[in-house]
Amino acid sequence: MKVMVTEMEEGVKDNGASTPKSRVTNQCRVLLSMRLLQVLFLFLVLTFGISVVSIHMIKFLKIQHLDPVAPTTLISMYGRGTVTLDSFIRPPSNVWHTMNDSELLWRASMEPQRNGYPFKRVPKLAFMFLSKGPLPFAPLWERFFQGYEGLYSIYVHALPYYKSDFSRSSVFYRRYIPSQAVAWGEMSMGDAERRLLANALLDISNEWFILLSESCIPLQYPIPILVNMFFAYGR
């Protein structure tokens, strides 16, 4: 019995001696974890600060090293001055411009994204003449268009070297668009037709488009009837 009591007392003493050591070990582990968390937090803060500074430096350097903008030939056809709604919807009196084909097609591709118009829009017929130069039946067309101003637009594509001599009173005065050489039966004819259509699209009031040659003549159906016919078919 004495031997057993002695052994139990020794076991209790061993447990009492090992308890302080385990507490010290646990405290060291907790302190080490806290230190690691502090180091990680400081690293994240430092990384975030460097990122913010880098972003601002990149923006600053981009602004300081912007390349000069190349001049463009997209010049307003409505003149300079205060920009109003009328300057966008009023067609130019002269269809001549300095845009090349790429600029013209880009400009003609723009269209309103809202339904309806904030002004009274009168839809018009666009007559597009693909000609070598002169229009032999111009007098007939003059009579055809007489009295229907505001219901039609005229565009003429001729060879580049041709200079028209229509008087100011003619409906064809200043209606020749910038053109390029065209050969019959070649793709250049398609380019000329596309050029005519693109110029006609610059007028927001043009609703229907008619392609003609210099040999075409009007036979019947005045413009109001044509407008009504196109409007009925369009519906």
C-alpha positions, 0 to 999 in steps of 0.5 A: 500500500505504501508503494502504491501511494508513493507512486501516485504522489510521484505521478501527481508531481510530474503532472504539476511540473509539466503544466507550466511548460505546456502553458509557455508553449501555447503562449509562444504559439499564440504570439507567433501567430499574431506576429504572422498576421501582423506581417501579412496585414502590413504586406497587404497594406503595402501592396495596396498602396503600391498598386494605387500609386502605380495606377495614378502614375500610369494615368499621369504618364499617359496624359503627358505622352499623348500623341498629337491628334492627326487633323481630319477632313471631316469638316462641317458642311453647315458652316461655323457658329452656334450648334443648333438642332437646325444645323443637323437637320437642315440639308446643305445647299451645296453637296460638295465636301472634302470627305474621302470615301471611308469618312463619307461611309462612316458619316452616312452610317450614323442614324438616330437611336430613338423613335420619332423626331423632335421636329416636323419631318417631311420625308423626301425622295432622293434622285441619284443620277449616275452620269458620265458628265452632262445630263441631256434630259435636264430640261425634262427633269427641271419641269418634273421637279418644278413646284415640288420643292422640299419633297425631293433631293438631287445628287449627281455623280459624274466623271471627276474632270467634268465641270457642270455649267448649270445656272443658279436657278437650275435644280441641278446647281451645286448638286454634283458630289465628289466623284472618282473615275468609273468604268462601265461594267466594273466594280467602280460603278458599284463604288459610285452607286454607294457614294451616291447613296452615302451622300443622300443619307447625309440628309436625314429627311431622305426616305426613299432613294431612286438610282437613275442614269443620264438617259432616264426621263420622267414619264408620269406620276408627279412627285406627290403621287410617288411619295404616296406610292412609296409610303403605301408600299413602305407600310 
